[in-house]
């Protein structure tokens, strides 16, 4: 029966659209949320925005910030005034210029749009002044160490102001090397090359098609058959298969992201669950999880155990906050101290094979300490909606990782921050994180992150299980593939082998 279902899924995928040598077919683990960089809030959304929506800045493979729509820039006035000269000739897909007025309009939209998820990333802006057709000055309220890093991502992506009202509603008009053609929910997102892009000669496919395929087995089978060219996040237990296939290439780099769970600390009735009310129970849950087993069983040795928001790839990482491993007896003692022999709660997570495997293992391990966990796998878009509505006891918690530590910590645990769906709020922790934003000295910032981490380690609003490497598998018929620690696919220079 399983083979029949798999065959049917493969047949449906292969018949979805015609494939030509000039097309690039890429499989994603999930279907993205809204296609509007100011409102979007998922990692797979970042993947799709990459080819369509140029940002003001980008990063290179060494995580250095490099210009994109900005040609050059300079700081003045004690690192509070950023003057940017824009790239001459850059156009939106509707033919209008990427000029100073457009940049100002985009940043103001990202700050003021009620449903924007970029507010916190741009909260340090005091004013924006257009100095000329291709020059903009941004004045900050105080120095912001993460500001340029934020402008390499969705906060810095430019949307044609003429399309503000329709962005995300079936169309997206940006300024990237590919322009939006169509989206069929849970099936495909199609884009075609934008011939007027300033770097068009460096992009070698007429069309790029992103296909959401939650099942890792189906993703790999379609890559092996030639109906896909690239797949992201192949299952670790398929590494040997991929590496042993001369028609495929496996690629892995150390990542900045993580997976774990976060707790509903302030969303009405769901926050009243004992696991959300008593930090001793959250500590007990953490002690019941053997992260080394997750690494061995799920990651085949590629999922380093995690206890904090910073992987060893980040300068903010501090081994002081790494845990001592599994201790079921200590977990039971903490539960007894809290007055519980057993505790029941539900975990909400996105319905894909990777998360299903993770939470089945978590469920089994935690049961040995007395936790009765119900699993609620949910279609990805619905999962995002449920999280943002606060309709969960405990939820899957993941971050693709940011080049500045602020993006791994402040966004998810500071009071009122956009990614803080559990509504955890500790004013002292938030104060340390806010201070770290206005200091450029790395050692001073690290000391503040250490202080914030100490509070988080005591409150336990989230548990970290493992750090995520960035893995890809792709056809050996491609050349020029480069992988980045942020996990976003960049298509410049990628082309079929001649």
N, C-alpha and C positions, 0 to 999 in steps of 0.2 A: 504494500500500500504506500509506504514511504517513497519508493522508487517512482510510483505512478504520480504522486503529488509533485515530486521534484521534476519529473519529465514535463508535467503540465506547466509548471512555473517557467521552466526553461523555454518551452515552446512559446509561451506568451511573451516572454522577453524578446526572443529572437524575431518574433513577428511584429513587434511594436513599431519599429521604424526601419526603413531600409538603411543599410550600412554601405558606405563607400570608402575608398582609400583616403578621401579628404576629410573624413569624419573622425573625431576622437570620442570614444565612448568610455565614460568613467563611472564606476559604481560607488555609491555612498552607502554608509551603514543605515542612515535614516533619511526621511524626507524632511527638507528644511521647513522652518516656520515661515513667517511673512517675509517676502522679498523686498524689504526696505531696510537699508543699513542702519537707519536711525531707530527703527522699532524692532528689528530682528534681534534674537537673543540665543541662538544656538550655534554650536560649532559647525555643523554641516551647512548652516546658512553662510558662515564665513567662507566655507569652501566654494560655494556657488558665487558669492559676491566677488571672489578673487579675480576671475577673468572679466567680469562685467564692470566692476566699479573701482577704477583707480582711486587710491587715496593720496593725500598730500605727500606722505612719506611711505617708505617700505623698509624692509630689513634685508640684509644679505644672509648667506648661509652661516656666517659667524655671529649673527644677531646684532650687527652694527646697523644703525639707522642710516638710510640712504634716501636721496630725493626721488620722488615719483612725479606728481603733478607740480611739485615745487622744484624750481631750478637751483636755487641757492637760498640760504637763510642766515640770519645773524641775530644774536641776543644782545640786548643792551639794558641799561637801567637796572643793574643788579639782577639780571636774569628774569626780569618781569615784562620786558617788551620783546616780542618775537616779530621780526620783519621778514616776510617771505616774498621772494620774487618768483612768480609762477612761470611755468614752462610755456614759451611762446607757441601759439598754434594748436594748443590742446583743445579738443572739441568734445562736447557731449554728443550722444548718438542722434540727437535731433538736429545737429548741425550748429547749435549755439555755442559760443566760446566759453571755456572755463576761465573766467576772468575774476577780478577782485570782488565784484558785486555778487557773483555766484558763490564764491567761497564764503563771503559774509552771510549770505542768505542760508547756506547749508549749515553753518555753525550755529546760527541763531535758531534755525528749525530744530536742530539736534538738542539745543538747550531748552527751548520753549514748548515744543510739541508735547501735549499732555501725556501721550503714551510712549514717549521716547525712552529708550533704555541707555541713552548716552549722557544723560544729565550729569551723573557723578563724574564721568570721565572728563567733562568740560566745565566742571563747577568752578574752577579757578579763574575762568575768563571774566575780566571786568568790563572790557570793551573791545570792539573790533572796528578798525578804521580802514577804509579803502583809500590808498594813497595814489593809485593810478590804475590803468587798465589791467596791469599784471602785477600789482604790488599791494600787499595787505599787511597791516600791523595789528598784532593781537597784544593787548595789555592784560597782564594777569594781576589778580588781587595780591598775590604773593608768589615767590618762586614755586614751581611745580615740577618736581624731578621726573614725574611720569608723563608729562604733557606731550612731548614729542613721540614717545612710545605709543600713547593713545591715538595719535594722529596717523600711525601706521595701520590702524585697524578701522573698524566701522565708524568711529568718531571722526576720522579724517577722510572718509569716502564721500565723493561728490556726486550728487544727484542733480539733474537739470531742474532748476527752479520752476520751469514751465510745467514740469510733471509732478510737482509736490502733491497735488490733490489726488493723483491716481497711483502714486508709488505704492507698490505692494498689492494693488487691486488688479492683478492680471497683467501687469506690465511694469518695467523698471527701465528708466532712461538714465544711464550713467555715462562714464567717460573712459571705460576700459577698452581693451583690444577686442572684446566680443560684446555683441549687443543681444538683448533678450528677443526671442522669437515666440516661444510658447511654454506654458507649464500645464501638464496634466497631473493633477495631484496623485501622489503615491505611484507614479509611473515614470515621468521624465521631465526634465527641464532642458530646453533646447536653446542654444545661442549660436549666432553666426558671426563671422569675422567682420569687424568694423574697419573698412578700408582706409578711412580717414584718420585712424589712430596715429599718434605721433611716432609710435614704434612698431607700426604694422609689419614692417619687413622681418621682424623677429618672431612673428607668430605664423605657424605653418599649417594650420588646419582651417578648412572652410567652415566647419561646424564643430561645436563641442556639445555633447549630450551627456547630462548627468542623470543617472538612474538610481533611485533609492532601492536597495536590496538588503533588507535586514538580516537575511540568513547568510552566514559566512560560507556555507557549503555551496549555495546557489551562486554567490559571487565568484568563488573560485572556479566552479564548473563552467561558467560563461567566459571567464578569462581563458581557461584551457581550450575551449572550443573556438576561440577567436572572435566571439561576439562582443567582448569587452577588451579594451586596450589597457586599462588601469583599474585596479581596485584598491581602496583604502582599507586599512585595518583588517588584513587577512587574519584568520584564526592562528594563534601561535602554534597550535598543533599541526598546522599545514605548512609550517616553514620548511620542513625537510622535503615535503612533496614539491614545493615550489623551487627550492634550491636544486633539486634533482632533475628538474625539467629544463632541458636546453632551450626550450621556446619561451621561458619565463625568466624574470629577474626579481629577486627579493631584495628589498631595501629597508634598512632600519637606522634611525638616528635617535640619540637620547632626547627625550622630550621634557617639557616644562610643566606638563599637566598631571592630573591625578584623577582617581575615582575613589569614591567612598559613599557616605550617607550624611545627610543633614537632618536635624530634628526640628519639628514644628514647635517653635517656642512662643509664638504669639498670634496664632490665627484661630481665635475662638475656641469652640469645643474640642477641635482636634489637638490643640495644644495642652489639653487637660489629661492626656494619656500619661500614666505614671512614668514612662520612659522620657517624656518631655519635661516632667516636673522635678525629677530627682537626678542630679548629676551622678550619684552613686550607681544608679542603674545604667547610665550611659558608660561609665567607666567599666562596669561589669560586662557590658556588651562588648566593649573594646577588648577586654581581656579574654573573652571567649573566642575571638577570631584569630586564627593562625595565619598571619600574613605570608609566612614562608610557604605554606601549603597553597595559598592563592597564586603565589609566584610560580611554584613548581607545576601545579595542576593546570591552571588557566594560562599562565604566561610562558610555560616551558623555559623558565629562567629569565624571561625578559621583563617581568613586572616587579621591579624593586619594591620591597615593603615600604609603606608610607605611614607616617604619624603626624605629618605637618604639611602645610600648603606649598612648601618649597622643596623641589628635588635637588639632588647634588649638583645639577647643572646651574642652579641659581646661587648668586653670591649671598643671598639671604638665608640659605640653608644653615641650620645649627644642629649638630648631632645631639646636643643636650636634650632635644625634644623627641628623639626617637625612643620608642617604647622597648620594653624588655621581652616582648614575645607573648605567647599565650600562657594563661594561668587560670584554668577552670576553677580550681579550688578557691582562689582569691576572688574570682567572679561570684561564686556562690556565697562566700562570706559577705561580700558587699551587698548582695541582694537580701540576705538575711538581716543585715544591719539596717537596710531600708525598709524592712518589714514585709518582704515578699519571698515566697518560696518559688513562685513563677510569675512571669510578666508576659502579657500578650500585646502585640501591636502589629501593624500592617506596614509593609514597605511598598511604596509606589515606584515603578521604574519603567523605562522604555522597553517595549516588547521587541527585543532583538536577541539573537542567540548568545551574544557575548554577555549581556546583562542577565539573561536567564541563567546562564551557568554560574555567574558570580553570586547571584542571590540565592540560588539553590544551595550552594556551598555555605554561604553565610547562615542560612536557615538551619542547616544540619549542624554546623559547629555551635551556634548559639543555643540550640536545643539542649546540648549537654550541660549547659549552665542553668537551664530552667526557663529559657525564653521560648515562647510560643509565637512564632512569626508567621503571619499570613502574607502571601505574595500577591501583589496586584500588578501584573504586566499590562501595559496600556499602550495602544498605538501612539507613535511618537508625538504627533501634533496634540493629541488629547492629553498625553503625559505633560507636555509643556504647559497647557492650559490649567491642568489640575494643580501643578506646582505653583503657578503664579496666583491661582485663586486660594492657595493655602489649604487645599482639600487633601491632606495627607497626615498620617502620624509621623512616618519617617520616609524620606525620599532618596532615590538615587541622587548623588551629588558628584558632578564631574566638571572639570575645567580643562580646556585645551592648553592652557598655559600662556602666560604673557612674558615678554622679555624684561619688563620691569616688575618687581615683586608686588607692587601695589595692585596689579591686575589679578593676582592670585589670592589676595587677602582682603583688601578693603572692599572690593566689589561684592564679596560674598558674606562678610561678617560685620562690616561697619553698620552702625545704626542707620536705617533708612536707605541703604544702598540698593541699587536696582536688582542685583543678583541675590539679595538676602531674602529669599522667599520664606524662610522659617521665622522671620521677624525677630531674630535674636538681637538684643541691644544691650551692650555694656558700654557706658559712656567713657569709662577709663580706657578701655581697649580702643574705642573709636578715636579718642584723643591722641593716643600714641600713633595710630595709623595716619591721622590727619597731620600730625607733626612731621612724620616721615615723608609726607608729600612735599613739604616746603623746604627741605634740606637737600642739597646736592651731594654733600660729603657721604660717601658710601659707608664708612665706619659708623658715623653718627646715625645714619638711617638704619643700619643693621642693629644697633643697640636698641632703637625704638621698636623694630620688628621683634626682637627678642623679648622685650617687655610685653608687647601685645601677645606674643605666642604664649608667654607664661600664663596670662589670663585665660586665653583660649584653652590651654591644657587643663586648667582648673574647671572651667565652665563646661567644656566639651559640647559646644553647639553643633559640632560636626566631627565625624570620624573619617580618617584617611586610610585607605586600604592598600593602594599601590600606585606607583607612578607609571605614567603611560609613555612607552616609547612611541615614536612615530614610524609606522610600518606601512609599506606599500608592496604590491606585486604588480608587475607590468610586463607587457609583451617585449620579447627580445628584439622585435622589429622596430622598436623605438630607440632613439638616441637623444642625448641632451637632457635627460631627466635629472633634476636636482631636488633633494629633499631638505626641508627646513624644520627646525625644532618646534616651530609653532604649529606644524601639521597642515598648513595651507598649501595646496598645490599651485605652483606658479608655472605658467605654460611658456614663458619666454625661452626660446631656443629649443624647445621640445619638437621633434619632427620624426617622420618615418625614416628609417635607414635607406639610403639610396643604393 
